[in-house]
Amino acid sequence: MTVPTFGEVLLSWKPCPASNSTQDIKYFVNISTPDYDEQYYTQRCNSSRILALHRGLHAQVSITKWNQGVQLSLSVPLSKVLRPTGEEGTAATNLSCLIHTRESLNISLTCNWTAGAKAPLDTQYYLYYRCVEAPADAVSFIVPSRFGNKAEKCHEYVTERGGQRHTGCYVPSSYIELFGLNDQILVLINGSSRTRGIQSIDHVYETSSIGEWNRNSGLEESSLHVIGHMPTL
C-alpha cells in the first residue's frame, strides 16, 4: 500500500495470475477509514482510490475462486494499515473552503481554518491542492494514470490575528483547472514546528455538489460552500 500523492492510495498485491490464466480468480477488497467504507470485487492485482487519508486507512484483500458464477473458496484476508503521523491535536481544525464559480469553469478557491489546540506557537501551516479529472468510467471509480495531476501550493495566505500562523488561503482562478462536472479538488494542510510533529489534514471536494450545471456556460455564477466543517481531531 502506497500513497503516491496526497489524497490517493494505491493498493497492489501478489500473486497475480497471467491475463491468459484459465483460473477464474477475483479479489475481494475492503477499504475503510473513519469516514468511508467500501467493499468490491476486482480481477486486477491493483486498485486505487481518491480518499482523505489524514485519519488513517485499513485495507484487506482476499482471493476468491469462482466456477460458473458460484464462489468456491475465500482465502484469509491480507491486511494493511496506514496510520497518521504527528502528534494528536496539532492539526489544523475547522477547515472550511469556499469555491467561487463563474462562466467557463472560471473557479477560485478560498479556505480558512484554525490552529490545532495543541499546536505550538511556532507552528506554521501550508495548504496544497490539486484538481483531479474524473475517470472516463466514473461508475467504476478505478483511478487511471490521469489522476496523477500535479499538486500546487498556496501562495496567498492569511495569518491569525496577533500571530504568525497561517489560518487561510486564497487561490485565484488562474491556478485552478477543472475538466468537468464530476471532477474533484483535493486539499491538504500540513504543518511544521521545531518542537512537535504536526499532523496533516486532507479533504476531497466534489465539484458536482457545489452548484447547478449550466450546459451553455459551465457552472453558474455563484459563491457556495462546498462542504461543512472538518471534524476537530
C-alpha positions as CSV (number, residue, x, y, z in Angstrom):
1,M,0.0,0.0,0.0
2,T,1.5,3.3,-1.1
3,V,0.4,7.0,-1.2
4,P,1.9,8.3,-4.5
5,T,0.5,11.8,-3.7
6,F,-1.8,13.2,-1.2
7,G,-5.4,12.1,-1.3
8,E,-4.6,9.0,-3.3
9,V,-3.9,5.5,-2.1
10,L,-2.6,2.7,-4.3
11,L,-3.1,-1.0,-3.4
12,S,-1.2,-3.8,-5.1
13,W,-0.8,-7.4,-4.3
14,K,0.8,-10.8,-5.3
15,P,0.4,-13.4,-6.7
16,C,-1.1,-12.0,-9.8
17,P,-2.3,-14.6,-12.4
18,A,-1.4,-14.1,-16.1
19,S,-4.0,-12.5,-18.2
20,N,-4.5,-15.7,-20.1
21,S,-4.9,-17.8,-17.0
22,T,-7.7,-20.3,-17.0
23,Q,-8.4,-19.8,-13.4
24,D,-11.5,-17.8,-12.5
25,I,-10.0,-15.7,-9.8
26,K,-11.3,-12.5,-8.3
27,Y,-10.1,-10.3,-5.4
28,F,-12.4,-9.1,-2.7
29,V,-11.2,-5.7,-1.5
30,N,-12.3,-3.9,1.7
31,I,-11.2,-0.3,2.2
32,S,-12.2,1.7,5.3
33,T,-11.4,4.9,7.1
34,P,-13.3,6.6,10.0
35,D,-15.4,8.4,7.3
36,Y,-15.5,5.9,4.4
37,D,-16.1,2.2,3.8
38,E,-16.2,0.2,0.6
39,Q,-16.1,-3.4,-0.5
40,Y,-15.8,-4.6,-4.1
41,Y,-14.6,-7.4,-6.3
42,T,-11.9,-6.9,-9.0
43,Q,-9.9,-9.1,-11.3
44,R,-7.0,-6.7,-11.3
45,C,-4.0,-7.0,-9.0
46,N,-4.0,-3.3,-8.1
47,S,-6.6,-0.7,-7.2
48,S,-6.5,2.9,-6.4
49,R,-8.9,5.3,-4.6
50,I,-9.1,9.1,-4.0
51,L,-9.7,9.5,-0.3
52,A,-9.0,11.7,2.7
53,L,-6.2,9.8,4.5
54,H,-5.3,12.0,7.5
55,R,-7.2,9.8,9.9
56,G,-5.7,6.6,8.7
57,L,-6.8,3.7,6.5
58,H,-7.3,0.0,6.8
59,A,-7.3,-2.3,3.7
60,Q,-8.0,-6.0,3.3
61,V,-7.7,-8.2,0.2
62,S,-9.0,-11.8,-0.1
63,I,-8.5,-14.2,-3.1
64,T,-11.7,-15.8,-4.3
65,K,-12.1,-18.6,-6.8
66,W,-15.3,-18.9,-8.9
67,N,-16.9,-21.5,-11.2
68,Q,-19.8,-20.5,-13.4
69,G,-20.7,-17.7,-11.1
70,V,-20.5,-19.7,-7.9
71,Q,-17.9,-18.8,-5.3
72,L,-15.8,-21.9,-4.4
73,S,-13.4,-20.5,-1.8
74,L,-12.2,-17.4,0.0
75,S,-8.7,-17.0,1.4
76,V,-7.8,-15.5,4.7
77,P,-7.6,-11.7,4.1
78,L,-4.3,-9.9,3.9
79,S,-4.5,-6.7,5.9
80,K,-2.6,-3.4,5.8
81,V,-3.0,-0.3,8.0
82,L,-2.0,3.2,7.1
83,R,-1.5,5.2,10.3
84,P,-1.5,9.0,10.7
85,T,1.7,10.7,11.7
86,G,2.3,13.7,14.0
87,E,1.0,14.5,17.5
88,E,-2.7,14.4,18.1
89,G,-4.3,17.8,18.5
90,T,-1.7,19.7,16.4
91,A,-3.5,19.5,13.0
92,A,-5.4,22.5,11.6
93,T,-9.1,22.2,12.5
94,N,-12.5,23.6,11.3
95,L,-11.4,23.6,7.7
96,S,-14.0,25.3,5.5
97,C,-13.5,26.0,1.8
98,L,-15.4,28.3,-0.5
99,I,-15.4,27.9,-4.2
100,H,-16.4,30.8,-6.4
101,T,-17.6,29.7,-9.8
102,R,-18.2,31.8,-12.9
103,E,-18.7,31.3,-16.6
104,S,-16.5,28.8,-18.5
105,L,-15.4,27.0,-15.3
106,N,-13.6,30.1,-14.0
107,I,-13.1,28.9,-10.4
108,S,-11.3,30.4,-7.4
109,L,-10.8,28.8,-4.0
110,T,-10.7,30.3,-0.5
111,C,-10.0,28.1,2.5
112,N,-10.0,29.0,6.2
113,W,-9.0,27.0,9.3
114,T,-7.9,27.4,12.9
115,A,-4.7,26.2,14.5
116,G,-4.9,22.9,16.4
117,A,-5.4,23.2,20.2
118,K,-2.1,21.5,20.9
119,A,-0.1,23.2,18.1
120,P,2.9,25.2,19.4
121,L,3.0,28.9,18.7
122,D,5.9,28.3,16.2
123,T,3.7,26.0,14.1
124,Q,3.3,27.1,10.5
125,Y,0.6,25.6,8.3
126,Y,0.8,25.1,4.5
127,L,-2.0,24.4,2.1
128,Y,-1.7,22.3,-1.1
129,Y,-4.3,21.4,-3.6
130,R,-4.8,19.5,-6.8
131,C,-7.6,19.2,-9.3
132,V,-8.5,15.6,-10.2
133,E,-10.1,14.8,-13.5
134,A,-12.9,12.2,-13.3
135,P,-12.2,8.9,-15.0
136,A,-13.9,8.1,-18.3
137,D,-15.8,5.3,-16.5
138,A,-16.9,7.3,-13.4
139,V,-19.0,4.3,-12.2
140,S,-16.0,2.1,-11.6
141,F,-14.0,4.7,-9.6
142,I,-10.8,2.9,-10.7
143,V,-8.2,5.6,-10.8
144,P,-6.2,5.7,-14.0
145,S,-2.9,7.4,-14.6
146,R,-4.6,10.8,-15.3
147,F,-5.2,11.0,-11.5
148,G,-1.5,11.9,-11.1
149,N,-2.4,15.6,-11.5
150,K,0.3,17.9,-10.2
151,A,-0.1,19.3,-6.7
152,E,0.0,23.1,-6.3
153,K,0.8,25.1,-3.2
154,C,-0.9,28.2,-1.9
155,H,0.9,31.5,-2.5
156,E,-1.6,33.9,-0.8
157,Y,-2.0,33.3,3.0
158,V,-4.0,34.9,5.8
159,T,-2.4,34.9,9.2
160,E,-4.2,34.6,12.6
161,R,-4.8,37.9,14.4
162,G,-1.9,38.9,16.5
163,G,0.2,35.9,15.4
164,Q,2.2,34.5,12.5
165,R,0.5,31.2,11.8
166,H,-1.4,30.8,8.5
167,T,-5.1,30.3,9.0
168,G,-6.4,30.9,5.5
169,C,-5.5,30.7,1.8
170,Y,-6.8,32.2,-1.4
171,V,-6.2,30.5,-4.8
172,P,-7.1,32.7,-7.8
173,S,-8.9,31.1,-10.7
174,S,-5.7,31.3,-12.9
175,Y,-4.3,28.4,-10.8
176,I,-7.3,26.1,-10.9
177,E,-8.2,23.9,-13.9
178,L,-11.3,21.7,-13.8
179,F,-12.3,19.4,-16.7
180,G,-16.0,18.6,-15.9
181,L,-18.8,18.3,-13.5
182,N,-17.5,15.1,-11.8
183,D,-14.0,16.4,-11.1
184,Q,-12.7,16.9,-7.6
185,I,-10.5,19.3,-5.7
186,L,-8.2,17.8,-3.1
187,V,-7.0,20.0,-0.3
188,L,-4.1,19.2,2.1
189,I,-2.9,21.2,5.0
190,N,0.3,20.1,6.7
191,G,2.5,21.9,9.2
192,S,5.9,22.2,10.8
193,S,7.2,23.1,14.2
194,R,10.7,22.9,15.9
195,T,9.3,21.2,18.9
196,R,6.5,18.8,17.8
197,G,5.4,16.7,14.9
198,I,2.4,18.4,13.3
199,Q,-0.5,16.2,11.9
200,S,-1.9,17.0,8.5
201,I,-5.5,17.0,7.3
202,D,-6.8,16.5,3.8
203,H,-10.3,16.6,2.2
204,V,-11.8,15.6,-1.1
205,Y,-14.3,18.2,-2.5
206,E,-16.8,17.1,-5.1
207,T,-17.4,19.8,-7.7
208,S,-20.8,18.2,-8.6
209,S,-22.0,19.3,-5.2
210,I,-21.2,23.0,-5.4
211,G,-24.0,24.2,-7.7
212,E,-26.1,23.6,-10.7
213,W,-24.5,22.7,-14.0
214,N,-25.2,25.1,-16.8
215,R,-24.9,23.4,-20.2
216,N,-24.1,26.6,-22.0
217,S,-21.7,28.4,-19.7
218,G,-20.4,25.7,-17.3
219,L,-21.1,26.1,-13.6
220,E,-23.5,29.0,-13.0
221,E,-22.1,32.1,-11.4
222,S,-22.2,31.6,-7.6
223,S,-20.3,31.6,-4.4
224,L,-21.1,28.4,-2.5
225,H,-19.8,26.5,0.5
226,V,-18.8,23.1,-1.0
227,I,-18.8,21.2,2.3
228,G,-19.3,21.7,6.0
229,H,-16.6,21.9,8.6
230,M,-13.9,19.3,9.0
231,P,-14.2,17.5,12.4
232,T,-11.8,18.5,15.1
233,L,-9.1,15.9,15.6
